[in-house]
Structure formats: C-alpha cells, structure tokens
Amino acid sequence: MNLANCPNLVKLFFDRAERHGEHPFLWAKVDGTYHPQTWREVAVQVTELARGLKALGLQPGDRVVLVSENRPKWLVADLAIMAAGGITVPAYTTNTVDDHRHIVNNSGAVGMIVSTAKLAENALPAAHASDELRFAITMEPVALQQSLNVEVLDWQAALNRGQPVHVNIIEDAQALRRTDTACIIYTSGTGGVPKGVMQSHGALLHNLAGAAVVLDKLGLNDEVFLSFLPLSHAYEHTAGQFFPIALGAQIYYAEGADKLLSNMAEARPTLMMAVPRLYEMMHGRISRGVEQQGGKKAALFHKTLALGTKAFTAPASLTLLEKLQNKALSALVRKKVAQRFGGRLKAFVSGGAPLNPDIGLFFTALGVRILQGYGQTESGPVVCVNVPEKIKMHAVGPIFPNTEVKIAA
C-alpha cells in the first residue's frame, strides 16, 4: 500500500499484518530472554481489545489516556483505541497525579489504560477525580485500596468484554480518514501547563512517507528497531513505532537506559531513534574505557578518530598512506565498535535537541552513522533530517518531501 494513499494508521497496520502474518514483530523480555509475538498474534489482540473498548461504550472521537512504559501492549492499546474509532492520549510515566488530572480533564478522556500497579498509583486517582472518565483497563494486576468512581478491569477482562461484539474491526477502520485525529500528544511548549497537540492520521502518514524516501538510501530491508525513547513522545511514537510498522520491521523493547548496550547486543538493531543525551553518555563511556585500557589499544583508537575525522572533513587531504591506514583501522577498531551496537546498525537518528557536532563527528570517525533531524510535535513530528549520502554535522538536513516550511521573522 502506498503511504501517500493510505487512509489511516489502523489500515496501514492491518495491511502489514496481513502481509507478514507469522513473521516475528514485537520482542520483549520474558524471564530474562527476548521472545517474539508475530504480526498475526498482535493483530488478533488489537482486534479483541478494540471490540472490548466498543463494549465499554467507546464512541468515535472519544479519548483514552494511555499510561505505560514501552512494551508490546503499548502498541496494541494505541492501535486498538484508534481501531475502535477513538483517539489515543499518551501520558508520560513520570507524571504526577496533578499532571494526569490535567491531561484527563483537558482531553475530556472517557477511559484510561495503565500498565503497572506502580504507575496506577498516580494515574487512577486522576481517573477517580474525573467527571467524564468511565473505565480504566490495567495491563498487570492492580490491588485497589479503595472503591473508585470508574470501572476497573484487567487486560483479559477487557478482551473478554468484547467477545459478544460482532463487528468487523478491520472493515470499520476503513471509515477513518486522513484528516481524523489519531492522537493527542501533550507537550510542555514554552511554559505553563502541558498543551495537547492534535495529530491527524494524515500528518503521521506524511511523516512516514518522507522518512521512507530519505532513508531508502540505506537499503531498507528486514529492518530491526530497538524502542528506547518514551512512546508518549511524538518522536518515538512516529519514528520508533509507526515507521517500523510501515516498513514491516521488527521492534525490540529496551529494558531501560542501564541495559541499553546489552539490549543492543541482543536485538542487533539496524535503525534506532535516540536523543543527543544518549550519544553524550555513550561518548563518555567509550572514552573512559579507552583511557583505562591505555597502551597500544588507546593509540590505535585515537589514530582511528584522527583519520576518520580527516576522511569526513577533508577527504582530499588524505595521503595514500593515510588512506591505507584508515582502511586497516576499519577492520581493527571500527568493526569492534560496530559489534558493541549489535553489528548491523545502519544509522542512529538523532532528534529532540541539538546534537553537539563534536559528538557527531566522534561517532562518524568510528564508523557509526548519525543522521540528525529536526521536528516539532505539531508537525507529526519530523520536518527535516540529514540524508545518508550528504551528512552535515552542524545542520539538520533537507526538508522532507512535499513539506512546506516557513521561518518566522
């Protein structure tokens, strides 16, 4: 299906699920080991939860707040809300009761989906205090300390609730248009209380089409993503969830910042979205490791950095000897660096804040490609990104295809 002609994100998902069927799609840790769910298994869950939401009274255009860390059920819940005709309202896991209360009331949410007992401590009191919110679904068991003004169901009970609902969810999803709101993502903006940005299905699909054109130069095929940034953020929501769906890619869910490098070694991602802070942390960790090793290894590393930097900034100035040395260092040093990131990473994509050019140059010299981009939640969110064949460390790249940008006075 052509992304430019795709009517909505739900149709996109079911189309990819039909095409990829029994292939692995979502990977999460179970008892310390990554286990997959197939496209077909996930599609069944989306359909069952969408029917459950309809049975709970969800009407077209109704909002449902989603409070969860990154996990397969985040994606299932997000798509099920949309498939039932609703609008997803993602909320940060770091939100206080007051934060949740503002989002619930401001969005006019009628339902909430929350993952863990810990997150429910701040989320459910906000649901209880709402005049509009009628139900809450928990992904994991939650022991309630008091009776609430809302009906609380566990995940399986919500799926069971939808069994008598005999509607064709896939067929119903055809009615969603590109101009319909898919989600409301809250952003702090320039100050004051968080403001909800209404993102349409078309805005996200336009982003996906632009990303596919730009990144096609990487040779997109059998891609694997490692989801690390919060899915409640527009950047990860579009680029780390719906872009993999558009590509028919696999998604691994990282366990957290402290286990990111070990998760990369396990997942062996080909593409990964991240923010400059992550690259700064990795830069510090790698640099400290090199200094601790010292001796010949440190000397080789610094030589690799020097020649890699020169090859990027002034390739014509490399002597024949330096070219030969640089090639040899790719096998001696850069290959080992690549293995630390799983061994098949085509590119990191950097966004959310400006990337220090020196940090970008450091990784480029080590053979790790970083494509810096720029966006804002209101635009779906990506506006522009560096292209693989012409990377500029001090810039955020060309504007996405068929995108208009106006710079304020």
N, C-alpha and C positions, 0 to 999 in steps of 0.2 A: 504494500500500500504506500502510495506517495504521501509523504508527510504534509505537503502543501495542500492536498485534497482531503486529508483525514478529518472527519467531523469532530472528533473529541478524543480525549486521552483514554477513555474506557474502551472505545472501539479499537484504538491502537493496541492496547494490552491484549484484548481477546483475539485480535488478528495474529499477534506474535505467539500467543499461547497455542493457537490452532496450528501454526506453522511448526513450532518447536516441540510441542507435545511432551514426549517422555525425556527430553534433554534436561539436564540439571539447570536450575535457575537461581534459587536462593540458598545460600550456605550460611549456617550458623553453628556455633559450638554447642555440642551436647556431650556432657561428661568429658570435657577437655579435647574433643575431636570435632573437626568440621564435618557436618552431614548436610546433604543437599535435599531440597524439595524440587520436584520437576515443575515445568510450566503448567502441565495439566493439573497437578495437585494444587498449585496456587490458584489457578482459575476456578477450581471447584470451591475452594474456601472463599474466594471473592464473591462468587455467586450465592453461596449459602449465607454469608454474613449480610449481603445486600438484601436478601429475602427476609432475614431476621430484622433488619432495620426497617423495612417496609411494614413488617408485622407489628413493630413497636410504634408505628404511626408516622414514620418519616415521610414528609411530603416534598415534592420538587422545590428546590431552593432553600430547604431547611439546613441550618448549620449544625455540625457536630464537631466539638473540640476533641483533638487527639493529643494525649499526653503520654509520650513513651520515648524511651531510648531507641536507637536504631536496632531493628530486628525485623525478621520476616513479617510478623504480624502488623508492623507499622505500614508496610506496603499493602498488605491485604486490607487493613482497615481503611486506608486512604482511598484505594480503588473501589471498595465496597460502598463507601459513603457516596462517591461520585456515581457509581453504577445504580444506586437506589435513587438518584436524582438530587442528592444533597450536595452540600458544599463543605469541604474539609477545612477546619480551623486548627492548624498545628500550633502547639504551645511548647515552650522550652521546658526541659526537665528541671531547670534551675529556678523556675517561677515560684514566688511566694503565694500564699493564699490570696493576698490582695491582687497580685498580678493575674492570677487565674480568674478572680472575681471580675476584674475589669474586662478581660477578654470574653468571658462567658456573657456578661451583660452587654458589652459593646457590640458583640456579633449577633446577639439575640439567639444564642445556641439553644437547641431543644434537646440535645444529647451530648454525652461525653464518652470517650473510650480512653481508659487509663491502663497502663501496663502492670505496675507492681504495687505492692502494699505500701512501700516507701513513698512512691510518687502520689499514691492515693491520699496520703496524709495531708497534702496541700491542695490537691485537686478536688476531692469530694466535698470538703467544706464549702468551696465556691459553688459547686453544683447544688448543694443543700440550700444555699442562700438565694438561689436564683428563682424568680417567679416564672420563667419560661421553660427552664430545663426539666425534662420529664423522666429521662432514663440515663443510666451510666452502665457501661459494659467494662468488666475487668479482664485483662488478659491472663492474669495469675490470681490465685485465691487471695481475697482480702477479708480479714476479720473485722466486721463493723463493730465499733464501740457504742454506737447509738443508732436509733432509727432515723432515716433520712427522709426528706421530702421528695426524693426521687426513687424510682425503682432501680435496684442494683442487681445486675445479672452477671454471672461469669461467662466466659467466652463460649463454652459449649452450650450453655442455656440460650444464649443469643442465637446460635446456629440452629438449635432445636426449635426455637420460636418461629423460625422462617419455614419450617417443613410444610405446613399447610398452605403456604403462599405459592400458588401455582401460576407464576408469571415467568416469562422468558426474559431474564435479566439482560442477556446479550442483545435481544431484539429491542427491549425497552431503551437500552443505552444509545440506540441509533437516533433517538429523539433529541439527544443533547447536541447543541450547536456550538460552533467555534466561539461565538460571542457570549455563551453562557459562562458564568463564574465557576471555576473549578475549585478554587481555594481562596481563603483569606489569610494572608500571612502577616503577622504583626511585626512591625519594625519600630525601633525607638525613634527613628527620624532625627531631627535636630534638637530634640528636647521634649520634656513633658511626658505625658502618658503614652504608651505604645499605640501606634496607629495601624489600623488594618488595611492592607493593600489587597484589593480585589483582583486576582489574576484569572484571566479567562483561559479556557481550553486553547483558544487560538493563539494567545500570547506564548504559552508554553510550547505548543507545536511549532510556532515560528522559530523559537529558540532552538528546538531540536533539529529543525531543517538546516538552520545556519551552522550549528555545530557539526552536523554530518558533512556538510560541504567543506568546512575548514579542516576538519580532522581526517577527511578522506585521504589526504596525502600521507597519512601514517600507515595506510594499508589496513583499513578496518576489517577485521575478520576474526571470529571466535574470541571476542573481547571478554576480559575479566576485570571487574571493578572491585575495589575494596572500599566499602562505605564507612567513613570515619567521621566526617563533619556532621553536625546535628541535622536530621532530616526536617526539622522545624524551620531551618534556614532556607531561603529561596534558592541559594546556590546549590546546596546538596540535593534539595528536592527536585530541581530540574536536571542538573548535570549528573548527580550521583544516583538518581532513581529512574527518572523518565527517559534520560538519554540511553542508559543500558537497556531499558525496555524497547526503545525504538530500534536499537542495534540487535536485539535478540541476544543480549550478552548475559553473562552470569554475574551475580552480585554476592560478594562475601561481606559479612558484617563484622567489623573490627570489635575487639573486646574493650578497647579504651586506649588512651594515649600511652600508658605504661607498657602495653603489649603490642604496640603498633608495628614495630620492626619484626617481631616474631610472627605476627599475623601476616605481614607482607611475605615473609619467607614461606609461610604455609599456603597462602592464597595465590602467590605469584601473579599479582595483577598486571594487566597490560596498560591500563589507564587509571589515574587516580586524581581526584579533586582534593585540593588542600589550600590552606591559607599560609601567608608568609611566616607566621609564628612557628609552624611546623618545620619549615625549611631552616629557620634560625636555630631551632632546637637540634635538628639533625646535624647542622653545620658544626655546632658546638660539640656535640657528642663525637663526631668523626675527628675533629681537630684535636680533642683531648686524647682520644685513642692513639692517634699518630704520634703525639708528643710523648706519650707514655712508652710507646714502643722504641722510639729513637733509632739511632744507628742507620743502617743501610735502608731499612724499610721506610723510615721517615724521609730520607734523602730521595728515594725513588718517588715517594708521594709528592714531595714539593717540586720535583722535576716535572712530574705529570701535570701539576697545577700550572706551572710556568709555561710549559709548551702548549698545553691545552688552551690557556688564556691567549697566548700569542696566535694560535691557529684560528681562534674565533675573532679576535680584534684586528689582527693584521696578518692574514694568511700569506700574503705575497712576500712578507719579510722572512719567512721560514727558510733556512738554508736546507740543502739536500740532506745533510747530516741530521738536522733537527727534525726533518720530516720522517726520516728512518727511525730516529729515537722515539718520536711521538707515536709512530705505528707500533713499535715494540712495547711501549708503555701501555697501550690499549690492552695487550694480552697480559702484561704483568700486573697492572694496577686497576685499570678501568673495569676489566672483567670481574675482578673481586668485588669492586664497589657495586656493580650491577647485581651480583649474586645476593648482596645484602638486601636489595629491594625485590628479591624474588627471581631475578634473572631474565625477565621478559618484559620489563616496563618500557613502553614506547614513549610515554610522556607523563609528567606531572602537569596538572593545570592549576595555576595559582590565581586566586581572586580574593575578594573580601577586604583587601587593604593593599597599599603599595608594596611591591617586592623590592627590597634593597638590591640594586644592580650588582653589588659585590657578591651577595649571596647567590644570585642567579648565575653569575659568572663562575663562581666556585663549583657549582654542580655541573655546569656546562663543560668546564675544563675536565671534569671527571667522567664525562660521557653521559651524564644524566640530563635529559631534555626537560626544560621547564617552559611552559607556554603561559605567559602572564596575560590576563584579560581584565576587563572592567565591566561592571554592571551595576544595576540597582534593582531592588525588589520590584519596583513599579514597572520595569521593562521585561520581566519574565524569567530570569534577571539579566542575562548576558547581553551586552551591547557590542563588545568587540573583543578580539583575542589575537595574540600573535599566531602567525601561520608557521608550520614546521620548517618550511624552506627559507624563511626570512625572519629570523628571530632578532628582536632588538631588546636588549636588557632594560633600557631606560624608557620603554614605551609599552603600551597595552594593545598594540596591533591594530589591524584594519577593522573597520566596522563590518558587522555581519551582513551577509547578502540580503538585499531588499529591506534594509533597515535605515530609517531616517534619523539623523542626529543633528540637533541644533545646540550650539554652545551659547550659554547666556552671556549677556553683555558684562 
